[in-house]
């Protein structure tokens, strides 16, 4: 029987630490957009992060006034990340540092889940191609 790949999202994979979030949005991080998402990412020391890859999703209240709309977008992005996080496994063996990622929604309109999934996949592939880590 084959070993199944863990496709869930653990608590450790969610970026909750205020210190790590401040480090992510400070200088030294990289970012780029693929509309309607912008990804911001940086590498941190292994002692600071609990998982190999941690992420967060931000949907500004300025774009969606109603919480139900913001939650829908966050749910779509989280599910897309969960489906495609296996792409990042190639980076885990290259370094002893850990990657933290933020997805920021830029549009004021909803998108189909399929479209969001394709965009998240493109963003993750771009991170793999341009890791920007001193030890990589």
Secondary structure, 3 states (H helix, E strand, C coil): CCCCCCCCCCHHHECCCHHHHHHHCCCCCEEEEECCEEEEEEEECCCCCCCCEEEEEEECCCCCCCHHHHHHHHHHHHHHHHHHHHHHHHHHCCCCCEEEEEEEECCCCCCCHHHHHHHHHHHHHHHHHCCCCCCC
